Amino acid sequence: QKSFFPAASWGVSGQPTDYIVRVGSPTSAIWGLVTDGFYKVSDFDYNTGTGVYTLKAGVVNNSGIIGPVQPGSIKFKDLNGDGSITLDNDRTVIGNPLPKFTGGLNQQFTYKNWDMSVFMNFSYGNDVYNANKIEFTNGYTANSNMLDIMSNRWKVVTATGQTAQYVNGSNQVVGIAPDQLAALNANATIWQPLKSAGAFYPHSWAIEDGSFLRVNNVTIGYSLPVKKLAGLKMSKLRFYFTGNNLALFTSYTGYDPEVSVRNSPLTQGLDYSAYPKSRTFIFGINATF
């Protein structure tokens, strides 16, 4: 056996495996479909008599993954070129959670009675599987909240409350005229929410660069001069202030790129409802008698 597929098991029952371990690939390689935007009105033929939209010949068909394909449906890349998207033929490695290198800096400074220490750490070249983006942008659970990015989603209801498109009982896509539907969604930047179990299928849109630089700890201290301690019967009195998790520099859109919510070394780099690291401040006194 040259490969097997561990599952992070964060979504719904029957969700496809989202990691692969195989010869020649990194451990914990993330496995999924490749996102390719969303379907436009121009991808469909329109019957003016029935109002039915039909996918044009030659346009990649996602129906095996998401159900009836509509204008505004998410689109995936056809990796094997057969015109239909399937889990067997169109998944590939979409992310590597293992960093190219990691490091840190721990530096101490002193000046007269003042002291300061700084600790920073970083990671470069790793991917994070942000499953929150998949979970909180779909409509699988009715009336659930979504991420703000879905504010610019493909619309299926007009400003006056008219239904612009829908799937009828025969699984046909019915909608308003193409020019009206295109105008309604001229500013759409993301697909309409998926409502089928396919909403939880892993795809490359959820994979983000997890590189970061964190200012982990800074401590500033001041020690009173020894001559001022004579009457206090102390040999040392130091006041200090410490800040933890003071700054984070990253392009990651989640709470924190330094995350992996599964214990298995075969499913690393998953961010799913992880609690963010806290920022804390401490004031203290060191007294030596």
C-alpha positions in Angstrom: 0.0 0.0 0.0 1.5 3.3 -1.1 -1.1 5.7 0.2 -4.0 6.0 2.6 -6.4 8.7 3.5 -6.7 9.9 7.1 -9.8 12.0 7.9 -9.9 15.1 10.2 -13.6 14.4 10.7 -14.7 18.0 11.4 -17.9 18.2 9.2 -20.9 16.1 8.5 -21.3 12.3 8.3 -20.0 11.0 5.0 -17.7 13.9 4.4 -14.8 12.9 2.1 -11.4 12.3 3.6 -9.3 15.5 3.5 -5.7 14.3 4.0 -3.5 11.9 2.2 -0.4 10.0 3.2 1.5 8.6 0.3 5.0 8.0 -1.0 6.5 11.2 -2.4 4.1 13.6 -0.6 4.6 15.4 2.7 3.1 13.9 5.8 -0.4 15.5 6.5 -0.8 16.6 2.9 -4.2 18.2 2.5 -6.4 16.5 -0.1 -9.3 18.1 -2.0 -10.8 19.8 -5.0 -9.4 22.9 -6.6 -11.7 25.9 -6.4 -12.3 27.7 -9.7 -14.6 30.6 -8.9 -18.3 30.3 -9.7 -20.6 29.8 -12.6 -21.7 32.9 -14.6 -24.9 33.5 -16.5 -22.9 33.1 -19.7 -22.2 29.4 -18.8 -25.9 28.6 -19.4 -28.5 28.4 -22.2 -31.8 30.0 -21.3 -35.2 29.0 -22.5 -37.3 32.2 -22.6 -40.6 30.2 -22.6 -39.9 28.1 -19.5 -37.3 30.2 -17.8 -35.1 27.2 -17.4 -31.3 27.5 -17.3 -29.3 24.6 -18.8 -25.6 24.3 -18.5 -23.9 24.7 -21.9 -22.2 21.8 -23.6 -18.5 21.9 -22.9 -18.8 23.7 -19.6 -17.4 21.7 -16.6 -20.3 20.0 -14.7 -20.1 20.1 -10.9 -23.5 18.3 -10.3 -21.9 15.2 -9.0 -20.6 17.2 -6.1 -23.1 20.0 -5.4 -26.3 18.8 -7.0 -28.1 20.9 -9.7 -25.7 23.5 -11.1 -27.0 27.1 -11.2 -25.6 30.5 -12.1 -23.6 31.4 -9.0 -22.8 27.9 -7.9 -19.3 27.2 -6.8 -17.0 25.8 -9.6 -14.2 23.3 -9.4 -11.3 22.6 -11.8 -11.7 19.5 -14.0 -8.2 17.9 -13.4 -8.6 14.9 -15.7 -10.4 16.8 -18.5 -13.5 14.6 -18.8 -16.0 17.4 -18.3 -17.4 16.2 -15.0 -16.2 16.8 -11.4 -15.8 13.6 -9.3 -14.0 12.9 -6.1 -12.2 10.0 -7.7 -10.7 11.9 -10.6 -10.5 15.6 -9.6 -8.9 15.8 -6.2 -5.2 16.6 -5.6 -2.9 17.8 -2.9 -4.1 21.3 -2.1 -1.9 22.2 0.9 1.1 21.3 3.0 0.8 22.1 6.8 4.5 21.5 7.3 6.6 24.7 7.4 9.7 25.2 5.4 11.4 26.5 8.4 10.6 27.9 11.9 12.6 29.9 14.4 12.7 32.4 17.2 14.6 35.2 18.8 15.1 35.5 22.5 17.1 38.7 23.4 17.9 40.4 26.6 19.0 44.0 27.2 20.2 45.9 30.2 20.9 49.6 30.8 21.8 50.8 34.2 18.9 49.7 36.4 16.7 48.8 33.6 16.3 45.4 31.9 14.3 44.2 29.0 13.7 40.8 27.4 12.0 40.1 24.1 10.9 36.7 22.7 9.6 36.3 19.1 8.8 33.2 17.1 8.0 32.6 13.5 6.9 30.0 10.9 7.3 30.2 7.2 5.9 28.2 4.3 3.2 26.2 5.9 -0.5 26.0 4.9 -3.5 26.2 7.3 -6.7 24.3 6.4 -9.2 26.9 7.5 -12.3 24.7 7.8 -14.2 27.6 9.4 -14.4 29.1 5.9 -16.3 26.1 4.6 -18.5 25.6 7.7 -19.5 29.2 8.0 -20.2 30.1 4.4 -22.7 27.3 3.6 -26.4 27.0 4.0 -26.5 23.4 5.0 -28.0 24.4 8.4 -31.0 26.7 7.8 -30.9 30.2 9.2 -27.4 30.0 10.5 -25.0 32.9 10.6 -22.3 33.2 8.0 -18.9 34.9 7.7 -18.9 38.6 6.5 -17.4 37.6 3.2 -20.7 36.2 2.2 -22.2 39.7 2.2 -21.1 39.8 -1.5 -22.4 36.4 -2.4 -24.4 35.6 -5.6 -28.0 36.7 -4.9 -31.1 34.6 -5.7 -33.6 37.2 -4.4 -34.1 40.7 -5.9 -34.1 43.9 -3.9 -37.9 43.9 -3.9 -38.1 40.3 -2.6 -38.7 38.5 -5.9 -37.2 35.1 -6.3 -34.5 35.5 -9.0 -33.7 31.8 -9.4 -34.6 28.5 -7.8 -34.5 24.7 -8.4 -37.9 23.2 -9.1 -39.2 19.8 -8.3 -37.7 18.3 -11.4 -34.2 19.6 -10.5 -34.4 22.2 -13.2 -32.9 25.7 -12.6 -35.5 28.4 -13.2 -34.8 32.1 -13.1 -35.4 35.6 -14.3 -34.0 36.7 -17.7 -30.2 36.4 -18.1 -29.6 40.1 -18.4 -31.6 40.8 -15.2 -29.9 38.0 -13.3 -26.4 39.2 -14.4 -27.2 42.8 -13.4 -28.5 41.7 -10.0 -25.1 39.9 -9.4 -22.8 42.4 -11.2 -20.9 42.9 -7.9 -20.9 39.3 -6.6 -17.5 38.2 -5.5 -18.3 34.7 -4.2 -20.7 31.9 -4.9 -24.1 31.3 -3.4 -24.1 29.2 -0.2 -24.3 25.4 -0.8 -27.1 23.6 0.9 -26.2 20.0 0.2 -23.7 17.8 2.0 -21.3 18.8 -0.8 -20.9 22.1 1.1 -18.4 20.3 3.4 -16.2 18.9 0.7 -12.6 20.2 1.2 -11.4 22.6 -1.6 -8.4 24.9 -2.1 -10.3 28.1 -1.2 -10.0 27.0 2.4 -6.3 26.6 2.3 -4.3 29.7 3.4 -0.7 30.7 3.9 0.0 30.1 7.6 3.3 32.0 7.8 3.6 34.3 10.7 5.8 36.3 13.0 4.6 36.7 16.6 5.9 39.0 19.4 5.3 36.4 22.0 6.6 38.0 25.2 8.1 41.4 26.2 9.2 42.1 29.8 10.5 45.5 31.1 11.9 45.7 34.6 13.4 48.3 36.9 15.6 47.5 39.9 15.9 50.1 42.7 19.5 51.1 43.4 21.0 49.1 46.3 21.7 52.3 48.4 18.0 53.0 48.5 17.2 49.6 49.9 19.4 49.9 53.0 16.5 51.0 55.3 14.2 48.3 53.8 16.5 45.4 54.8 16.4 44.2 51.2 19.2 43.2 48.9 17.1 43.6 45.7 13.7 45.1 44.7 12.6 44.9 41.1 9.4 46.0 39.5 8.5 44.5 36.1 5.8 44.5 33.5 5.2 41.6 31.1 3.0 41.5 28.0 2.2 38.1 26.3 1.1 37.7 22.7 1.5 41.4 21.9 1.5 41.3 18.2 1.0 38.9 15.3 2.0 39.6 11.7 0.4 37.2 9.1 -1.8 37.2 6.1 -4.0 34.4 7.6 -7.7 35.4 7.8 -8.6 33.2 10.7 -8.0 34.0 14.4 -4.5 32.5 14.6 -2.3 30.6 12.2 -0.5 28.8 15.0 -3.2 26.2 15.2 -3.8 22.5 14.8 -7.0 21.2 16.4 -6.4 17.5 15.8 -4.0 15.4 17.8 -3.0 13.1 15.0 0.3 13.9 13.2 -1.4 12.8 10.0 -4.0 15.6 10.0 -2.0 18.6 11.0 -2.8 22.3 10.3 -6.6 22.1 10.7 -8.3 25.2 12.1 -11.9 24.5 13.1 -13.5 26.5 15.9 -10.2 26.9 17.6 -10.2 29.3 20.6 -7.8 32.2 19.9 -4.7 32.8 22.0 -5.3 35.4 24.7 -3.3 38.5 25.2 -2.3 39.0 28.8 -0.5 41.7 30.9 1.3 41.0 34.2 2.7 43.4 36.7 5.0 41.9 39.4 7.6 42.6 42.1 10.7 40.6 42.8 11.9 41.2 46.3 15.1 39.6 47.8 15.7 40.0 51.6 
